[in-house]
Amino acid sequence: MARFRVVFCVLLLALGARHVTPAAAAAAGVRLSALAKTLVVEASPRAGQVLHAGEDTITLTWSLNATAAAAGADAGYKAVKVTLCYAPASQEGRGWRKSHDDLSKDKACQFKIVQQPYAGAGKFEYRVARDVPTASYYVRAYALDASGAQVAYGETAPEDCFAVAGVTGVTASIEVAAGVLSAFSVAALAVFFVLENRKKNK
Ligand SMILES: *[C@@H]1O[C@H](CO)[C@@H](O)[C@H](O)[C@H]1NC(C)=O
């Protein structure tokens, strides 16, 4: 049985590895505190609303804040990348969700929602991905330059954070693995009974 457990763990690790998204590889060295907050970002959920992962959708909008940005300030914006971020309350005591001023080390905004060419104001309908765990979240958008580096950002107000109820903590691939393994153990049990009966009959 111990061997089965080892196999199971290895399988889980292998499946888990697929879900790890390297935090914005292109962002090495860019500091959030050095970026201009020129984007106005809004998300449709009411403050405190609970959304169900894999089911509910969010409408996201972004635009240039004309007060914060000088005319033509967005000439270098080539793309917009929108991310879902763990709200501070959901980062507490969890190093793997911590926000960081160095964006290459930031783990709070680890869920990429969409990236598209910058065209001033934009809008996107996002269905909360099935692998988004239960926590509270806010939304941050980055303006990227031609090299893909962040040059400006904007985010929803901290008091507007909303909650996501995850898919019962079990992702689809783990469900499949568990199904395969339990079918396997039922088969093993059947073989065991057949052998045991044979022994008795002898
Ligand atoms: C636009 O920028 C100004 C100056 O930074 C700021 O005071 C204002 O709150 C921003 N507007 C929005 C809607 O975020």
The ligand as a Gaussian input file, in Angstrom:
#p B3LYP/6-31G(d) Opt

LIG

0 1
 C       -7.337000      59.789000     -11.638000
 O       -6.088000      60.279000     -11.188000
 C       -6.192000      61.257000     -10.148000
 C       -4.789000      61.767000      -9.882000
 O       -3.876000      60.730000      -9.674000
 C       -6.818000      60.594000      -8.928000
 O       -6.936000      61.527000      -7.873000
 C       -8.196000      60.040000      -9.296000
 O       -8.726000      59.356000      -8.190000
 C       -8.086000      59.118000     -10.486000
 N       -9.438000      58.772000     -10.928000
 C       -9.886000      57.517000     -10.888000
 C      -11.279000      57.326000     -11.379000
 O       -9.210000      56.594000     -10.466000

